[in-house]
Amino acid sequence: MFRTFCAFALAGLCLATQAADSNFPAIEFTAQEKAYIEEAKAVRMCVDPDWVPFEHINAEGKHVGIAADLVQLVAQRVGLTIELYRVKTWEESLAASKAGECQIMSFLNQTPARDQWLIFTDPIFFDPNIVVTREEHPYIGDLKGLTNETVALPRGTMVEERIRREYPNLNLILTESEQQSVALVSERKADMTIRSLIVAAYAIKKEGLFNLKIAGHVPDFTNKLRIGVVQHAPVLRDILDKGVKTLTSQEREAISNKHVSIQVQQGIDHRLVWKILAAAAVILLAIFFWVRKLHALNKELERLSITDRLTGLFNRMKLDEALASESLRAQRTGQLFSIILIDVDHFKQVNDMHGHQTGDRVLIELAQLLQANTREIDIVGRWGGEEFLVICPHTDSAGACRLAENLRQKMQTCHFTVVENKTASFGVATFRPEDQSKDIVARADTALYAAKAGGRNRVEAR
């Protein structure tokens, strides 16, 4: 038999897998949490039975995929046993969860509708949502600019909920699965689908749907996938949340690569090899070029999804992810980090007196100043409007204040286009062991407000 005529990794993801680190930091449980773990026989879990490669229930009735591996790793670390509640559809899983048939849901976005019966852990996995169309469809910069276009989406998802609420200009076609949504686009029965980057790229490659492309991204729709817990079990949520916090980015990447890589195999009789050798070579060449093209598109999409279009700095989505990552690292290692929140003083006057184009130019020049005067390890981004954020790894409050003061002086002496001189106010905050990312941002915001109230063009720390 002639075996393995082609093997390739999807979208540049490596085939290697990495064993989970057994030396994760010890988890400290409260007395109530310890009692729960000791008394719990098994935690029943509802899942999406058809969300490859994130998760599905296979022919043997087992829960497999990225979610399955991550949730089992968390359960192992906190000492809980997971019991699968078998369903045939995602809607059936949601109904079972609402009815209390299972205590947790494995891998889902938090939404207002789901807040009605679930509470959530921190994100266990991040994945951007992208727009998939046929090859001939033009690039989509803004979904609000589309008229009467159809979007195929699996029913009961976070994306369906938000598209209905935020993009009433789009017409929905609801399907029973990810594969059906992608197939409708391929068959010209829908203009597009909006799906997870990992799921869409996997489906395109696995099904050979090379008439499709990634035509845009929806940065506000990034999947922040969490474990959902029924509202009456906050202790269980807290236990699982502590397990989630032990996961490293390397463990997440290794598990993702394990399930996203694709291997295509073909078995044929030796007598037929000579008849298909030339055709196989052509197919391999075509696959090679398509993989390279999708890889380039995905890399550009990844860059666009984390970049502020005006300044070229990281955008709010990337800053949120970096804050969450730094908080987890600090909780795990005990190493401090600080943030600096920056707000341009009296920026509205620039737009009112000189126009928005001049205001945009000032923001671009300020972004360049921040990049030129921070360290390589610092993460600099646009927080929103005229506000910027600098995340300073391995930096205590004194070090962050020195950096903020240096930036304040650099800005004060900088000559900006048209407006000449502008100043900014700076709020500094340093991570505390009990912090979540929102807490350190809140303190930096309080410090920034104090700097404004104290006369502007100054640094305050909290």
Residue pairs with C-beta under 8 A, 6 or more apart in sequence:
1 267
1 268
1 269
1 270
2 266
2 267
2 268
2 269
2 270
2 273
3 265
3 266
3 267
4 263
4 265
4 266
5 264
5 265
5 266
5 280
5 284
6 264
6 266
6 280
6 283
6 284
6 287
7 263
7 264
7 265
8 262
8 263
8 264
8 287
8 288
8 291
9 15
9 257
9 261
9 262
10 201
10 202
10 205
10 260
10 261
10 262
10 291
11 201
11 205
11 260
11 291
11 294
11 295
11 298
12 295
12 298
12 299
13 256
13 257
13 260
13 261
14 257
14 261
15 257
15 261
16 254
16 257
17 254
17 255
17 257
17 258
18 250
18 251
18 253
18 254
19 254
20 73
20 251
20 254
21 248
21 250
21 251
24 77
24 246
25 246
25 332
27 77
27 78
27 242
27 243
27 246
28 242
29 37
29 78
29 239
29 242
30 238
32 235
33 235
33 238
33 239
33 242
36 235
36 236
36 239
37 78
37 79
37 80
37 239
40 80
40 81
40 236
41 81
42 80
42 81
42 82
42 83
43 75
43 80
43 81
43 82
43 83
43 103
43 104
43 236
44 83
44 84
44 85
44 101
44 102
44 103
44 104
45 63
45 71
45 82
45 83
45 84
45 85
45 102
45 103
45 104
45 105
45 106
46 85
46 87
46 93
46 94
46 96
46 97
46 101
46 102
46 104
46 105
46 106
47 55
47 57
47 63
47 67
47 68
47 84
47 85
47 87
47 93
47 105
47 106
47 107
48 54
48 55
48 56
48 67
48 90
48 93
48 106
48 107
48 108
49 56
49 57
49 86
49 87
49 88
49 89
49 90
49 93
50 56
50 57
50 89
50 90
50 176
50 177
50 178
50 179
51 65
51 67
51 90
51 107
51 178
51 199
52 65
52 178
52 179
52 199
52 202
52 203
53 65
53 66
53 198
53 199
53 202
53 259
53 260
54 65
54 66
54 67
54 107
54 196
54 198
54 199
54 225
55 63
55 64
55 65
55 66
55 67
55 68
55 106
55 107
56 63
56 64
56 65
57 63
57 64
57 84
57 86
57 87
58 64
61 84
61 86
62 84
63 84
63 106
65 259
66 107
66 125
66 198
66 255
66 256
66 259
66 260
67 106
67 107
67 124
67 125
67 225
68 106
69 255
69 258
69 259
70 107
70 124
70 125
70 247
70 252
70 255
71 82
71 106
71 107
71 124
71 227
72 82
73 243
73 247
73 251
73 255
74 124
74 227
74 240
74 243
74 244
74 246
74 247
75 81
75 82
75 240
75 243
77 243
77 246
78 239
78 240
78 242
78 243
80 239
80 240
85 93
85 96
85 101
85 102
87 93
87 96
89 176
90 154
90 155
90 156
90 157
91 155
91 156
93 105
94 156
96 102
97 105
97 117
97 118
97 228
97 230
98 117
100 230
102 230
103 229
103 230
103 233
103 236
104 227
104 228
104 229
104 230
104 236
104 240
105 118
105 227
105 228
106 227
107 124
107 125
107 225
107 226
107 227
108 114
108 158
108 225
108 226
108 228
109 158
109 223
109 224
109 225
109 226
110 118
110 120
110 224
110 226
110 228
111 158
111 161
111 162
113 161
114 228
117 230
117 231
118 228
118 229
118 230
118 231
119 228
119 229
119 230
119 231
119 234
119 237
120 226
120 227
120 228
120 229
120 237
121 226
121 227
121 229
121 237
121 240
121 241
121 244
122 226
122 241
122 244
122 245
122 324
122 328
122 436
123 224
123 225
123 226
123 244
123 324
124 225
124 226
124 227
124 244
124 247
125 223
125 225
125 252
125 256
126 222
126 223
126 224
126 225
126 321
127 196
127 197
127 198
127 222
127 223
127 225
128 196
128 197
128 217
128 218
128 219
128 221
128 222
128 223
128 301
128 302
128 305
129 159
129 194
129 195
129 196
129 197
129 217
129 218
129 221
129 222
129 223
130 194
130 195
130 196
130 197
130 200
130 214
130 216
130 217
130 218
130 301
131 140
131 143
131 192
131 193
131 194
131 214
131 215
131 216
131 217
131 218
132 182
132 185
132 192
132 193
132 194
132 195
132 200
132 204
132 212
132 213
132 214
132 215
133 140
133 185
133 191
133 192
133 212
133 213
133 215
134 185
134 186
134 188
134 211
134 212
134 213
135 211
135 212
135 213
137 191
137 192
137 213
137 215
138 215
139 215
139 216
140 146
140 192
140 215
140 216
141 216
143 167
143 169
143 170
143 216
143 218
144 167
144 169
146 169
146 170
147 169
148 169
148 171
149 170
149 171
149 191
149 192
150 170
150 171
150 172
150 173
150 190
150 191
150 192
151 163
151 170
151 171
151 172
151 173
151 190
151 191
151 192
151 193
151 194
152 173
152 174
152 175
152 180
152 181
152 182
152 184
152 185
152 189
152 190
152 192
152 193
153 159
153 160
153 163
153 172
153 173
153 174
153 175
153 181
153 193
153 194
154 160
154 174
154 175
154 176
154 177
154 178
154 180
154 181
155 174
155 175
155 176
158 221
158 223
159 194
159 195
159 221
160 172
160 174
162 221
163 170
163 172
163 194
164 172
173 184
173 189
173 190
175 181
175 184
178 195
178 199
178 203
179 203
179 207
181 190
181 193
181 195
182 193
182 195
182 200
182 203
182 204
182 207
182 209
182 212
183 207
183 209
184 190
184 193
185 191
185 192
185 193
185 212
186 209
186 211
186 212
192 215
193 200
194 218
194 221
195 203
196 223
197 214
197 298
197 301
197 302
198 256
198 260
200 214
201 214
201 260
201 294
201 298
202 260
202 262
203 209
204 210
204 212
204 294
205 262
205 291
205 294
206 262
210 286
210 290
213 294
213 297
214 294
214 297
214 298
214 301
217 301
217 304
217 305
219 305
219 315
219 317
220 317
222 305
222 317
227 237
227 240
227 244
229 236
229 237
229 240
245 328
245 331
245 332
246 332
247 328
248 332
249 325
268 276
305 317
305 318
306 314
306 315
306 317
306 318
306 321
307 313
307 314
307 315
307 318
308 314
308 315
308 381
308 382
310 360
310 363
310 364
310 382
311 363
311 364
311 366
311 367
311 382
312 364
312 367
313 367
313 370
313 371
313 380
313 381
313 382
313 388
314 322
314 379
314 380
314 381
314 382
315 381
315 382
316 381
316 382
316 383
316 384
318 379
318 381
319 379
319 381
319 383
319 389
319 391
320 437
322 379
322 381
322 391
323 339
323 391
323 437
323 440
323 441
324 437
326 337
326 391
326 393
326 431
326 437
327 431
327 435
327 436
327 437
327 440
329 335
329 337
330 336
330 337
330 431
330 435
331 433
334 433
335 393
335 394
336 394
336 395
336 396
336 430
336 431
337 391
337 392
337 393
337 394
337 395
337 430
337 431
338 392
338 395
338 396
338 397
338 399
338 400
338 428
338 429
338 430
338 431
339 389
339 390
339 391
339 392
339 400
339 428
339 429
339 440
339 441
339 444
340 389
340 390
340 392
340 400
340 403
340 404
340 407
340 426
340 427
340 428
340 444
341 383
341 387
341 388
341 389
341 426
341 427
341 428
341 429
341 441
341 444
341 445
341 447
341 448
342 370
342 387
342 388
342 389
342 390
342 404
342 407
342 424
342 425
342 426
342 427
342 448
343 386
343 387
343 424
343 425
343 427
343 448
343 452
344 362
344 363
344 366
344 386
344 387
344 422
344 423
344 424
345 422
345 423
345 424
345 425
345 452
345 456
345 457
346 422
346 456
347 359
347 362
347 385
347 386
347 422
350 358
350 359
350 362
350 419
350 422
351 358
351 359
354 418
354 419
358 417
358 418
358 419
361 416
361 417
361 418
362 416
362 417
362 419
362 422
363 382
363 386
365 414
365 416
365 417
366 388
366 411
366 416
366 422
366 424
367 380
367 382
367 388
369 407
369 410
369 411
369 414
370 380
370 388
370 390
370 407
371 380
373 406
373 407
373 410
374 380
374 390
374 403
374 407
375 392
377 393
377 394
378 390
378 391
378 392
378 393
378 403
379 390
379 391
379 393
380 388
380 389
380 390
380 391
381 388
381 389
381 391
382 388
382 389
383 389
390 403
390 407
392 399
392 400
392 403
395 403
395 430
396 430
397 428
397 430
397 461
400 428
400 430
400 461
401 428
401 459
401 461
404 426
404 428
404 459
405 426
405 459
407 424
407 426
408 423
408 424
408 426
408 457
408 458
408 459
411 422
411 423
411 424
412 421
412 423
412 457
414 421
414 422
415 421
416 422
423 456
423 457
424 457
425 448
425 451
425 452
425 456
425 457
425 458
425 460
426 447
426 448
426 451
426 458
426 459
426 460
427 443
427 444
427 445
427 446
427 447
427 448
427 449
427 450
427 451
427 460
427 461
427 462
428 444
428 447
428 459
428 460
428 461
428 462
429 440
429 441
429 443
429 444
429 447
429 461
429 462
430 440
430 461
431 440
432 439
432 440
443 462
444 462
446 462
447 460
447 461
447 462
448 460
450 460
450 462
451 458
451 459
451 460
454 460
